[in-house]
Amino acid sequence: MTQLSQPCDTLDLRGAARELGRSYSWMSKHWRTLPGLPAPYVGAAYGRPRWSRAALLAFRDGLANGAN
């Protein structure tokens, strides 16, 4: 049996919404204009953006600490 102890390092729009405490619907409408959100490293041109988990967590932590 394989255990998945480490979360995936790549997040799609649904995973990004979950990490940032937003709904999928909200993220799909606003991710391009959210100030400070790191650019997705792949897929944005095709409507399937992907972010690194580390970049999103750093963004989320910056928001929690009053940055932006």
C-alpha positions in Angstrom: 0.0 0.0 0.0 1.3 3.4 -1.0 0.9 6.3 1.5 0.6 9.8 0.3 2.2 11.7 3.1 3.4 14.7 1.1 0.8 16.9 -0.5 1.1 17.5 -4.3 3.6 20.3 -5.1 1.5 21.5 -8.0 -2.0 23.0 -7.6 -4.7 23.6 -10.2 -7.3 26.3 -9.8 -9.4 24.2 -7.4 -6.4 23.4 -5.2 -5.3 27.0 -5.2 -8.8 28.1 -4.2 -8.8 25.7 -1.3 -5.3 26.8 -0.1 -6.4 30.5 -0.2 -9.8 30.0 1.4 -11.8 31.0 -1.6 -14.4 29.2 -3.7 -13.5 27.7 -7.0 -16.1 30.0 -8.7 -14.5 33.1 -7.1 -11.0 32.0 -8.1 -12.0 31.2 -11.7 -13.3 34.8 -12.1 -10.6 36.8 -10.1 -7.3 35.0 -10.2 -5.9 37.1 -13.0 -6.6 40.4 -11.2 -5.8 39.4 -7.6 -2.9 41.7 -6.5 0.3 39.9 -5.6 -0.9 36.4 -6.6 2.1 34.7 -8.2 1.7 34.0 -11.9 1.0 30.4 -12.7 4.0 28.6 -14.1 2.1 26.7 -16.7 -1.3 26.5 -18.4 -2.7 30.0 -18.0 -3.0 30.6 -21.8 -5.1 27.4 -22.0 -7.4 28.1 -19.1 -5.8 25.4 -16.9 -3.3 27.3 -14.7 -1.0 25.5 -12.3 0.8 27.1 -9.3 3.5 25.7 -7.0 2.2 25.0 -3.6 5.2 26.9 -2.0 4.4 30.1 -4.0 0.7 30.0 -3.0 1.5 29.4 0.6 4.0 32.3 0.7 1.3 34.5 -0.9 -1.3 33.4 1.6 1.1 33.9 4.6 2.0 37.4 3.2 -1.7 38.3 3.2 -2.1 37.0 6.7 0.8 39.1 7.9 -0.5 42.3 6.3 1.4 42.4 3.1 -0.5 43.7 0.0 
